[in-house]
């Protein structure tokens, strides 16, 4: 029967889709349709695609099922079910995977695998195919099962077999050969095979990331460490999003373990731990990962960090490997389970294969526990991953403080637990009233009717406690005011604030003889007035607050010194907030100091330290600023406030940057990123962007790529369009810096989509220009012009529609880029585009751009062999730039451009005169003069003035020696 149009469409869609879940969904739909329509020919085609996707995504069961079905149909009727019904769908190609797939699961016997190999051999011969694929399958089977003599003979046969259409790709052949050489101890040959892969630029589905992961340790042992950091990051980045790459991840875990990067290894292992359960039949990869994990855990334990919890180790998905467990395991608990599972798997393999090859591999990996080759890959620390151990509060007051600190950082469940602990430890009614007030504040911060009911219950409990303490006034006040003053939903609107202020005024009129009540109400009034921007009224309220505290201190109701200190600390914190809102630096300094003298709450103290650090940094007192910022972070971590600690780390990093301590600046940002990720906080976006931008600016592109990729794909955050656009823009810059121009283009395309969705035409245009310059650099001038035109059109449309924030200079720059590319491409419209840009620059009174456009015109004229006109334009541009602020350097470059034009036109004498002018302009820049002197010497030699050239070159070399 003929395949229906609908099924044909799905098959075409599948054939043009990338491997992964989306393709799986398409072929599942296509398979259901084929079965429904009774179209076995169509079903055959779909199942071949399903097999390809299963192989690439690590679904061995689906691969075997579909291959067996398709092979049976092909053998039944080869004409109806041809080996290659569609381009890219080839049953005989899939045959090459079968022996390896079966060999990776010890439950398949040697007889079963041998039968499959024989069947493959017969099918290839009947189809008159080349035998390279069969030879490779025999070699891999013997090698991976540890039959080394058979492998040696099979390898010789493979090398003697002529390559054909069914040969493995160049990358895979060399990768397997490399693995073989390394496994038999021929390290030189193995590293040589790796060099061939990299030097030849060979790649395929999992190469070269797989080869890189295998060669890291041999290179490390050989002392060839240059570039290992970049290789590690590159391979990991390519492998980290496909669960079929579990073996590659395992190799990187080993690399981290033996280089002293245990924290990085733990983070990597945690992220991919669940992959163990991805493909139940891929036991060879399971064995690799289990031994890698066991090694890492042993290294962690040896470093004194055995109590570190390994997130994800409690997953029931791991039960087939680790057995039944309760809760998250520590490193020292996980290590023996990994080794036991690995040894059991190795025994199963060796029982089937009749040797001890896999047991030897387990022993070899275990011996790495004693092997270390220090190579810093970052400065992550295992202590960063552990939840800081908080000191157990002693007594009711400390539990109350702990509850407030936890609530202040959003840890509400822990705060309520601390409150409950405080309640259990006292029967004093005053202490109970204070604790119930804390609980009410927590419930008031939480939405929902249930929490409102709990707030009312807390008010009731507080009132009961106050009455038990003999304070009817405060009890009644709490009952009358708490729900309105503290309850949710009233603070964010003017009407709610007015109602609160009116209630406070009413209560104050009848409570003048109770100083504690007056203190509470005046403080509430001040807080509301500051929040509403009524700063002068707030200042009056704070004066009244201070007076109430003083009256309370000498009244017959005078509290303990501890309670008075709390009240004065809160007053000082409100005065500090008022100073901040008033932008009064002197008052800020005064009140932050006062608050730090009084404050006992950890989070409030940390906040004040952060404020003092900022003030000190503004005054240039960076040493004291750094000390305060670090102490603030430590305090926040002491109560588990990871998100707020991440914010504090950003402050520390900024201070370190101002001090020029670059490595410490980066280290603090990495620490902040780790805290933010553990807290699942959006703070990670700003921290990751800041660190990545610095890394890109200093050429550390691979680490920047890794950080951005992790942030975009594994942060678990809902990233907005603007932030997504910024991250992809930076990712493109990093990829371009790493020489991955295709990746840069893809990243910027996503960035353009994100910025467009956010209505940021200027940023869209910037990325189009980045694409244009990248295409230009790669020699794709037509694409470069297309991107530049898109930038022009985007900006012109935005300006026409009156978009805010679009400067005319941006449109001029887009025209300039377009003009340059068109000129390079010898496009007839280049001259007109140059004139358009020039007109816009004059209209915008943009002198620098007008001069730069003259230089573009000069280059365009020179390409048209109009040398005199080109040089005249360059000289005019130099003169124009010389008159502009900050234009001196560009003026010199314009002169140099004129000299180069004359030099290239073989008008050496004219060029010499301008070179001398450039040297005069470069007085005070010996490095620049040295470069130009060498260019002048070349020009003199080209003009036959060799003696002068020698003298000039001698001057350049003398200057170099002085430098």
N, C-alpha and C positions, 0 to 999 in steps of 0.2 A: 504494500500500500504506500501511497505517497504521504510524506510527512506534512501535517497541517501547517498552515501559515503561522498560527499561534505558537506551535512547538518550534518551528523553524526560527521564529523570532527570538524565543528564549535561548535556543542553542547558540544563535549568533551573539546574543547579549552575553552569554556565559563565556564564549570564546574570546570576547574582547574585554573581559573583566579581570582584575588582578586576583591572585590567590587570597583566600581568607573567608571570613564569615559571610560577607555579602555574596560572594560567588556560591558558597554553600547553599544559601537561601534560594538563589536563582535555579541551581540545578535540582534542588529538592522539588521546587515547583514544576520544573520541566519534567522530572521523572514521574511525578504524580499525573501529569497531563498525558505523557506517553503511555503509561499503564492504563489510564482511563480510556484512551483511544485505541488501545490494543496495537500500538505501533512499536513492534519489537526492534525494527531498524532504528527508529528514533530513540528508543530506550537504550540501545547499544551505544549510540553516539553520546547520549547524556551520561551513561555510566563511565565511559572513558574519561570524560571531563571530570566527573566526580572522583575518579581514581587519581588524576593529576592533582586535583585540589587536596585530596586526602594525603598524598605523598608530601606536598609542600607544607601542609599545616599540621602534620603529625597525627593523623588518624589511621593507624595501621589496620584496625579492624575493617574500616570502610574500604580501604585500599584493597585488602585481600578479598573481601566480599565481591566488590565490583569487578576486580580482575578475573576471579574465578568464573563469574557469570559471563563476562565478555569472551573469555578464552573458550568456554564451552560452546557459545554461539558461533564463534569464528571457526572452530573445528567442525562444527555441524554443517556450516554453509559459508565457506570463505568468500563467495561472490556476494552474497547478501550482507554478510558481516565482514567487510574487508579490514585488514589490519590497520589501515590509516584512512578512516572515512572522512575526516576533516583535518585541515592543517593544524598541527599541534596536538592531535589526538592519535596516538600510535600505540597499538597493543604490544608490538614487539619491543618498543622502547620501554614500556612498563615492565616487560619481562625482566629487564636488567635489574629491577629493584627487588625482585622476589627472593632471591637467595639471601641477600643481605637482610631483608625484612624478617625472614624466617630464622636466620641465624642469630638475630638480636633477641630472640625469645627462647630460652632453654627448654621450653615445653615442646618445641618442635624437634623431632629426632633427627639424627644424622641421615638416616635412611630417607626420611621425608624430604629433607633438603637436597640430598643427592638426586632424588627422583625429579625434583623441580629443575635442577641443573641439567639433567639429561633431557628433560622435556624441552627446555629452552634451546639446547644444542640442536635437537631435531627440528624444532620449528624454524630456527634460523637457517638450517641447511635446506629444508624443504622450500623456504621462501627465497633461497639463493641470496641470502644476505651476507655481508661481511661478518667475520667471526671475532672482531675486536671486542664487542660488547660481552660476548661469552667468555673470552679470555680474561677480561677485567673482573667479571663476576666470580670466576673461579679463583682468581688471585685474592680478591677481597675476602671471600669466604674462608680460604685457608689462613690468611693473615689474621683476621679478626678472631678466629677460633684458636689461634696459637699453634697451628701446625706449620711451623716455620720452614721445615724442609720442603713441604709441599708448596708453601708460599714462595720460596726461593725459585723453585722450578716454574711455578705459574707466572712469576714476575718476569722471568726470562722469556717465557712463551709470549707474554703480553708485549714485551718490548720488541719481539721479533715479528709480531703480527701487524700487518699494514693497517693504518687508520682508515676508517670507512664512515659511512653515514650513521652508524650505531656506536661509534666510539664515544667514550666519555669526553666532556669538554676539556680544553687545555688546562683550565684551572683545577678541575676535579682530578684529572690524571696526576698532576704534579702534587696536589694536596695529599692524595692517598700515598703516592711515592714518598713524600716527605715524612708522613706518619710512619711508614714502614721503615725507612732508614733510621729514624729516631728511635723506633722501638727495638731495633737490632743493634743499637749502639753506634751506628755510623752517623755521628752528629754532623760532620762536615758535609756529607752528601745531603743530609736532611736540610740543613740551612741553605745549601746551594739550590735545592728544589724550591725552597721558599723564596729565595732571591729571584728565581726565574718567574714565579707568580707575580711578584710585586713589580719587577723591572719590565715585565711584558704587559702589565696592566690586565692580566687575565681575571675574569670574574664570572660568576654564575649565581644560582639561587642562594647558596650559603657560603660562597667564596668571594673574596679571600678572608672573610671574618672567621671562618672555621680554621683555616690554616694559621692565621695570626694567633688564635687562641691556643693552638697546639705548640707553636714555636716559641711562645713567650718564655717558658721556663728554660729550654735549652739555650736561648740567647742570653738569658740572665746568668746561667751557669758559666757561659763562655765569656762573661764580662762585657758583652756587646749591648750596653744599656742605653746608648743614644737613641732617642726616639721611641723607647719602649712604652713610655707613658702615653704618647699619642697613638701608638698601635693598639694598646689596650683599650683606650677610649673609643677609637674608631671601630674596632671589632665589636665591642660591647654595645655601642650605639646601633649597629646594624642588626645585632642579634636579639636585642632585648624585648622585642614586641611579638615574637613568634615562639610559641611554646615548644615547637619542634626543635628549637635551638637549645634545649636543656643541656646537651653535652657541651656546647660552646660556653654557656654560662658557668658550668662546672669548672671548666679550665680557667676561667677568669677568677672564680672563687679561690682556686688553688694559687693563682698568681698573687692575689691579694694576701693570702695566708702566708706565703713564703717571703713576701717583701715587707712584712711588718705593717700591713694596712688592714689589720683585723676589723676595725670599725667599718671600713668601706666594704670589706667582705661580708660582714654581718648584714649590712643594709642590702647588699646585692642578693644574698641568700634569702633573706626574709621576703624580698620582693618576688622571688621566683620559686619559693618553697612549694606552692600549690601546683607548680608545673610537674612535679613528680607524678601526680595523678592524671595528667593530661592524656597520655597514651599508655594504656595498661599493658600493651604488648612490647613496648620499647625498653626492654630490661637492660640492654647494654648501656643506654643513656642513664637509666636509673642507677646502675652500679657506679658510673662515673660521678654522678651528682652526690650519691650517698657517701662515697669516699672523700670527695671534695669537702662536703659538709662536715664529716667526721674530723678531717684534718683541721679545718677552720676552728671548729669547736675546741679541739685539743690546744690549738694556739691561743685561743681566748682564755682557756683555763690556765695555761702555762703563764700567761701574762697577769694572773691574779684577778681575772674578771669572770670567773666561772659562774657567778650569780646573775650575770646579765640575762634577762629574759629574751627569748627568741620569738618574736611575734609571728603568729601563724602556725606555731608548732602544736597548737591544740586542735587543729582542724581534723575533723573525722575523715577527710579525704586521704590523710596520711596513714590511716589505720593499717592498710595492707602492707605497709613498709615498717612502721614503728610500733604496731600493736596498739591495744587500748591504752589511753592515757587520760589523765585528769588535769585540765588546765594547761596554761602556757608553761613550757619547759625552759629551764635555764640551760646555759651552754654546757655545764657539767652533767646535766641530766640527759641532754640530747646526744652528746658525743658517743656514749656506749651503744645507744640504740642505733645510730647510723652505722657504726662498725659492725654490729651484729647483723643488721639487715644486709649490708654489703657482703659480708662473709657468707651468708646463706645464699645470696644470689650467685656469688662466685662459685660456690660448691655445686650449685645446680648446673651452671655452665660447664664446669670441669667434669662433672659426672657424665654429661652428654658427650663432651668432646674427648674424653679419655686422656686428659692431661691436667696440669696444674697452672695453666697460663693465667687464668683470671685470679686465682689465689695469689699468684706472684704479683699481679698488678695491684691488688689490695695491699699486700705487704710493702710494695714499693711506695705507694702513696702514704702509707702509715709512717714510713721511715722519714718522710718529709717533715714530720713534727720536729725533728732535731736539726732541720736545715733552714737557714735564714739568709737572705740576700737583701739587706736593707735598700729600699728604693721608694722614697716618699711619693705617693700619688695624690696627696692632699693632706689635710691636717685634721680629719675627723678623729674623734676620740670615743672610745667605748663608753666613757663616763657621760658623754653627750646623749647617748641612747637610753641610759638608765634614768628612771624617774628619781630625782633627788630625794634622799631619805630625810624627811622632816623630823625635827626633834619633837618627841611626844610632849604635848603641853602638860604642865604640872599645875593643877588647881583650876578652879572655876574661871578666874579672870583670864588665864592663858587660853582656856578653851573658848571663851567669848571672843578674845582677840583673833584666835585662829579662825573662827567662824566668819568674822567680819572680813578678814584678809582673803579667805577663800571666796566669799561672795563677791568681793570687789573685783576678782579676776574671772567671774563667771562660773566658778566651780560650785554650783549651787547644791548638788547632792552631797558633796564632801562638806560643805558649810553646814548643812542641816545635820549631818552626822556629828560634826564638832559641837554644834548646839546641844544635841541630845546627850553627848558625853558630859558636857558641862552641867546639864540639868541633873544627870545621874549622880554627880559628885557633890551636890550641895542641898541643904534644906533651908539655907538662909533666904528669907523672903526678898531682901533687897537684891541679892545676887540672882535669884530666880527672875525677878522683875526685869533686870538688865538683860538676862539671856532671852526671855520671851520677847523683849523689844527687838533684839537682833533677829529672831525668827520671823517676827512680823515684817521687818525690813526686807528679808529674803523673799517671803511670799509676795510682798508688794511689787517686787521686781519681776515676778513671773506672770505671764498672761494666763487667762482662763478662769472660769467661774470657780473651779475647785480650789485654786490658789487664793481667790478672794475669800472663800469660806475659811480656809486655813489661816488667812490673815486675821479674820474676825475672831477665830478661836485663840490665836496668839494674843490678841488684844484682851480678850476675856481672861486668859491665864495671867497676863501681866497685871491686870486690874486686881485680880484675886491676891496676887503676891504683894502688891502695893498696900492693899488694905490690911493684909496680915502684918505688914511692917508699920502700920499705923498712919499711912499717908493717903487719906481719903481724897485729898485735893488732886494729887497726881493720878490716882486711879480713875476718878471721874473725868479728868481732862483727857486721859488716854481713850476712854470710852467715847467721849464726845468728838474727838478730833482726828484720831489716827487714821480711820478709813479714808477720810477726805484728804488729809495732808500727805499720807504715804501711799494711798491706794493707786492702782494702775489707771492709766487713761486720762489723767487730769493735768499732767505737767506740760504737755506739748501744745497747749492752746491758750490763748489769752483769757478766754472765758473761765477756764479751769483755774488759771493763776489768780484771777481777780477773786474768785470764790474762796480760794485758800487764804489770800491776804485779808479778805473781809472777816473770815472766821478768826484769824489770828488777832486782828484788831479787837474784835468782840471779846475774845477770851482774855486778852491783856487788860481790858478795862475792869475785869472782875477778879484779877489774880495778882494785884500789885503787892500783896503781902506774902507771896510765895516765890522767892528768888529762883528756885530751880525751875519752876514752871515758866517764869519770865525768861530765863536763859534759853530754854528749849524753844519758846515761841519767837523770841527775837532772832535766834539763830536760823529758824525756819524762814522767817521773814527776809533776812539777809540773803539766804540761799536763793529764794525765789526772785528777789529783786536783781541779784547779779545775773541769774539765768535769763531774766527778761530785759537785760540791758539798762536797767534803771540804776546807774552806778552811784550817783550822789545820794539817792535815797537808801541804797544799800550801805553806803558808808555810815549814814546816821544809824541805821539798824545795827551795824557792827559795833558802833560806840555804845549803843544801848545793851548789846550782848555782853560787852566787856564789863559794863557797870553792873549788870545782873550777876555776872560771875563773882565780881568783887564783893557784892552785897551777900551773895550766897555763902561765900567763904567765912564771913564774920557773923552770920545769923545763927540762931539757935538750932537751925536745920543743917548746919555746916556739915558737908560730906567729908570723906577721907581725902588725904592729899592725892591719892591715886585718881579719884574721881575728878577732883579739881584740875589735875594735870591734863586729864582727857578733855575736859571742857576748854581749857586754855589752848590745847593743841588744836581742837576743832576751830576755835576762833581764829587762831593764826593761819589755819589752812584756808578759811574763808577770806581773810585779809590778803593772803597770797593770791587767791583766785581773783579778787577785786583788782589787785595790782596788775595782774596779767591782762585782764579785760581793759584796764585803763592804759595799758602799754607804758607803765611807769617802771623803768628799770631799777631806779634807786629803791623804790618801795618793794619791788620783787626781791632784791638782794636782802633787804632788811627782814622781810617776813619769811623768806625761805630759811634764813638762818634761825629765826625764832622758832619756826616750826620744827626744824631738826633738833633743837634743844629740848623740845617737849614731846614729840611724836613717839608713840609706842607701837602703833600699828605698822606692820611690816610693809604693806603695799603703799600706804600713804607716805611712809618714810622713803621708800624707793622712788616714789613719784617726786618728792621734794629733792632728793639727791639728783635725779635726772634734770630737774629745773636748775639746780645750782650748777650742774655740769654745763648746761647750755649757756648760762650767764657767764661762767668763767671762760668758756670757749669764745664768746663774743668779745671778752676783754683781752683775749690772747693768752690767758692763763691755762695753757693746754695740759700741763702736767696734773694740776689739781682737778681740772675738768675730767681727765681720763680716770683718775682715781674714783671720783664720785660716780661716773657712769658705770664703771666696773662693779662698784659696791652695790649700785642699784640693781644691776643684773643678778648678782649673787643673792640679794635679798628676795628678788622675785622667784628665782629658782628654788629657794628654800621652802616656798609654799606651793611649788609645782605650777607656777604661773608661766608656762612655756610661751604662750602667745605674747604676753606682755614683756617677757624676757627677750623675745625676738625683736620687739620694738626698741627695747633698751640696747640691744646689740647693734642696731642700726646707728644709734647715737654714738656708741663707742667707736664704731667703724668710721664715722664721719670725723671724729676727733683724731683718730689715728691717721686718717688721710691728710688732715691739716698738718700733722706732725711729720708727714713724709715717710711714715713707717708702713710701706706698701704691703709687705708680706703679712704683718699683723692686721692691717686693714682687711685683707682678703680672708685671713683666718677667722676674724670676728664675724664677717659676713657669712662664711660657711657655717659657723656655729649658730648664727641666727637662723639661717635657712633650715638647719637640722631641727632646731626648736620649733620653728613654724610648721614644718612638715609633720612633726610628731603631734602638734596641736591641731593639725588640719586647718591651719589659719591662712587667710588670704594675705597675711603679711609676707608669705613666701614670694609673692609676685614681685614686690618692690625690692626685696633683698636679692632675689635671684637676678633681677634686671640690673641692679647696681653692680653686683659682682661680675656678671657676664660682660657688661659694657667695659669695665676696667680690664678684664682679661682680653677682650677683643682689641682694645686700644694698645695693649702691650704685646699682642701677637700670640697669646695663649688661646688659640681658637678652638682646639679640640676640647679643652675643659669647658669653655663657654658653650659649645654645642651640646655637650653632655648635660650641663645644668639647665639650659633652656629646654632641651628635649624632655628632660625629666619633669620640669615644671609644667610644660604644656600637656604631657601625656599621662603623667602618673601622680599628679598632685591631688586628684579627686575634687578639685575646685571647679566651680562654675565661673569660668573666666569671661569677663565682658569683652565686647568687641574692641574697645580702645586698647585694653591691656593685651588682648590677643594680637592685635595689629602691631603693637610695640615689640612684643616678644618675637613675632615672626620677622619683623624688620631686622632686629638684632641677630636673629638666627641666620638670616640671609647674609648679613655682614660677616658673621663668623665662618659660615660655609665658604663664602667667597675668599676670605683670608686663608682658609685651609686648602684652597685650590679646587673646591668642589663647586664649580660654576653651575652645573645642572641643579644641584641641591639648593643653591642660592636662589636661582630663578623660581623654583617651586615654592620656597619659603616666602619670597616676596609676592608671589601670586596670591598666596593665602592671606598675607598681610594686606594686600590691596582690597580683597573681599571684605576683610574685617573692618578696615578703616571706612570703606564705602558704606557698609551697614551702619556705621556710627556717624555718617554724614561729615567725615573729615576729608574734604576735597584736597586740602593742602598736603596731607599725609599720603593720600592716594597718588598725587602727582609726584611726590618725592620718591615713592617706590617705583613708579614708572620710569623716572629718571635713573634710578639705581639699576633697573633692568636694562635701560638703554646703554649705560656706560659699560655694563657687564657684557652685553652682546657685542658692543664695539670692541672691547678688549679681546673677545674671542673671535673677532673677524666676521660676525654675522651682522653686516651693516644694514641689511633690509629690516631685520628684526629690531635693530637698534633704533632705526628711524621710526618704525611703527610704535615702539614704546614711547619715544620722545613726542610723537604726535598725540598719543593718548594723554600724556602729561599736559601738553598745550591745550587740548580740548577740554580736559577736566578743569583746569584753572580758568580758562576763558568762560566756560559755562558757569562756574561758581561766581566769578566776578560779575558776570551779566545778571545773575539772579540776586546779587546783593549779599552774598554770603559773608559772614563776619570772619575777620582774621586772615583774609587772603590779601597778601601784599602784591602790588604790581611787579615788584622785583622777582617774585617767584615765577610769574608768567614770562618775564624777560629771560630768566635762567633756562626755562624750558625751551624757548625759542633758540637760545644760544646752543644748547645741546643738539637740538634738531638741525640747526645750521651746520654745526661741525660734522655730524654724521652724514648729512647729505653731501657735503663737500668731499668727505673721504670717499663716498660712494660715487663721486662724479655725477651727481644728480643735477639735472638742468634747473631745478627749483632752488638750489642752494643759495645762489646770489640773492634771489628775492627774499628768502627767509632771513638772510643776514640783514638786509635792509629793513625788514619788518622789526627785527630785534632792535636794530639801531634806533628806529623811530620811537619804539616803546621806551627805550632807555632815555632818550632825550625828553620825552613827555613826562617821565617819572623823575627827571633830574637825577638820574643815577649815574654819576660820573665814572665810578669804577667799572660798572658794567659796560658803559659806552666805550671805555678804553679796551676792555676785554673783547668787545665785539670787533673793534679795529684789528685786534690780533687774530681773531677768527677770519676776518676778511683778508688779512695779510697771508695767512696760511692757504686760504682758498686761491688767492691770486698766484701764489708761488706754485701751487699744484698745476695751475693753468699756464705756468712758465712765464708769467708776467713779473719778472724778478724785481725790476725797479719799482713798480707800483707796490709790490708786496713789502719791500724794504721800507718804502716811504710810509706805509701804513703802520708798520711795526715801530718806526722811529716816532711817528706822531703819537702812538699809544704810550710809548715810554715817556714822552714829554708831558702828556696829559696826566699820567699816573704820578709823576714826580711832584705835581702841584697839589695832590690830594693827600689828606691825612692817611697815614699808614699805607701809602702807596709806593714807598721807596723800594721795597723788595720786589714788588711786581714790575716796577719801572726797570730795574736791572735785568729781570728776566726777559722783558720786552726787548731791551737792547741786545741781549744774548741771542734772542730769536732772530733778530736782524742779522747778526754776525753769522749765525748758522746758515741762514738762507744764502748769503753771499759766498760763504765757504763751499756749500754744496753746489752752487752755481759756478764754482771754480774761479770766482772773482776774489782770489785770495788776498790781494793787496788791499782791496776795499774792506774785506772782512777783518784784516789785521788792525786797521784803524779803530774799528768798533770794539774789537776785543780789548784793545788798550783802554778805551773809554770805560768798558765794564770793569777792568782791573782798578781804575781810579775810583769808581763808585764803590768798590768792595774794600776800600781801606778800612782796616779794623776787623776784617773777616778773613783770617789767614787760610782757613779751610776752603772757603769759597774761591779765594785767589789761587790756591794750589790747583783746584779743578780747572779753572779757566786758563791758567798758564799751560797746563797740558794740552788743552784744546787749541790754544794759540800756537804752541809748538807744532802740533800736527798740521795746522794751517800753513805755518811758515815752511815746513818741510814739503808740503804739497805744492807750494809756490816756488820751490827751489832755493829757499833762503835758509840753507842748512846750518850755517854758522849761528845765525840769529836764533834758530830753533833750538840748537844745543844750549845756548846761553839761557834762554827762557826755561828750558827743561831743568837746567841746573838750578835756577832760582826756585822752581817748584819743589825739587828734591831737597834743597836746602831748607825751604820752609817746612817741608814734611818732617825733617830731622829736628828742627826747632820745636815743632808741635809735639 
